[in-house]
Amino acid sequence: MFIQRLCIIGVGLIGGSLARALRQAKAVGEIVGAGRREARLRKALELGVIDRYETALPIAVADADVVLVAVPLGAMGEVFAAIADYLPAQCVLTDVGSAKASVVSEVERVFGRAPANFVPGHPIAGTEQSGVEASFAELFQHRRVILTPLLETAAGAHDLIREMWATAGAEVVDMEVRHHDEVLAATSHLPHILAYTLVDTLARLDDRAEIFRYAAGGFRDFTRIASSDPQMWHDICLANRGPLLEMIEQFSRDLAGLAEAIGRGEGDAIMAVFQRAKHARDSLYLD
Amino acid sequence: MFIQRLCIIGVGLIGGSLARALRQAKAVGEIVGAGRREARLRKALELGVIDRYETALPIAVADADVVLVAVPLGAMGEVFAAIADYLPAQCVLTDVGSAKASVVSEVERVFGRAPANFVPGHPIAGTEQSGVEASFAELFQHRRVILTPLLETAAGAHDLIREMWATAGAEVVDMEVRHHDEVLAATSHLPHILAYTLVDTLARLDDRAEIFRYAAGGFRDFTRIASSDPQMWHDICLANRGPLLEMIEQFSRDLAGLAEAIGRGEGDAIMAVFQRAKHARDSLYLD
């Protein structure tokens, strides 16, 4: 697998880390960075993450063999619209959006129908850090990348993107668009919503200063993801609102049920929840 | 500070770690372990955590200078009832319960009124591990221990227990009983309830095997506390149900508000929550 010219639109944590990983693997010729904020692109150039940059997207994608769109979900449509008429014929287009149905529908809106060379993707990696300064070549090692190829997707394009991520160290799996969005709503989007809400609930209490002073170790781990980029999570909530709202509803129902059991002093019901959860958690991880 | 004879009822993570810390500081003469399960006491003896053990509580507390009750909240009343008539006159009684109003009311029920030598306490330390095998002398270093002395509490008893925890490396602070319970409901009990509920909600989904396969790094940190001892948390929920239910209600209201904003596509309202939370979290911790 060798990509002669890779164009990364949005050189942040994900785009920057992929650039570093592919360069380290000598799997890429030239890496062109693109985006709106020139200061960030200059930073990426200084760090050696990209070879050059363009702020004009039509110029950035010219002669690219692969275009990776790694902008927040809310900016995807705009990016697709800006490059649609300028993508070289054989160029493979892929993205890293955390919700797939919304990206696919933006592509369909802009292109009429999904191009054969479009491969929707989502690397399940990241930290609560963001920006190219936080990028590193090992980010994707032993992490999963989910591809959600469409009926229209060409086998060759699919293979190339699969190999690209595998070269970066990831385990690549395929999934249906809708199923991806449901799984991610449950395992990533809902937990983030809960962490943000918890911290915000406590931060609005009268004695918040004291409250936070007594927040101990478990609380720190529990709320770490509430330090994630608000804009990114704002976009995810809106892009994946259907599956997310379903999960919030299910969670809220379960929480209300537990609260009822606590209020009534129903010890067995409380124990059942905690034991099931501990069993599931312990069989999932060893730590 | 030197305790000639310390009796620890319930030699688990907390009791065992205090024993190790005081012994390491040469701040204790003899440590007597007590409890219902002899196998566990034998284990504590083998590990050198205690010097001897007694399963009969009246015998265990005879001649003790300090009695530390470190059993689950649900067993506190029973323990107080078993030792009330056998505590030496000058012996200081203290506990480590994660909720204080319920412990105080158990003491009042058993003793008629709280004895002058009773000092309610709560070390804010622990891991999701439990048992004497997990105990270590450094557990309390740089951790807070909250004491909630009562009107009846004698200054000398209060001082002794404060110094005992300080010797173990903790920062000791005083707080009112009710305030303690509210602060802990917010910072510890609510997060545990959310983690348990989240894991249980996901574990009951049809595609749970796949769901957990895609649970990534943030999820692992987020749910670590759901591995805590179910019995202990069952007891905490029932013992602190008033403040806890208030916090669950407040959280649920906030979550419903956020879900409504997501459903209506109100980006500004979503951003406001995430930004407030990130700001609070980032100003709280540096990681």
Interface residues (C-beta under 8 A of the other chain):
Chain A: I124 A125 T127 E128 R143 R144 I146 E182 V183 L184 A186 T187 S188 L190 P191 H192 I193 L194 A195 Y196 T197 L198 V199 D200 T201 L202 A203 R204 L205 D207 R208 E210 I211 F212 Y214 A215 A216 G217 G218 F219 R220 D221 F222 T223 R224 I225 A226 S227 S228 P230 Q231 W233 H234 C237 L238 R241 L244 L245 M247 I248 E249 Q250 F251 S252 D254 L255 A256 L258 A259 I262 G263 G265 G267 I270 M271 V273 F274 Q275 R276 A277 K278 H279 A280 R281 D282 L284 Y285 D287
Chain B: I124 A125 T127 E128 R143 R144 I146 V183 L184 A186 T187 S188 L190 P191 H192 I193 L194 A195 Y196 T197 L198 V199 D200 T201 L202 A203 R204 L205 D207 R208 E210 I211 F212 Y214 A215 A216 G217 G218 F219 R220 D221 F222 T223 R224 I225 A226 S227 S228 P230 Q231 W233 H234 C237 L238 R241 L244 L245 M247 I248 E249 Q250 F251 S252 D254 L255 A256 L258 A259 I262 G263 G265 G267 I270 M271 V273 F274 Q275 R276 A277 K278 H279 A280 R281 D282 L284 Y285 D287
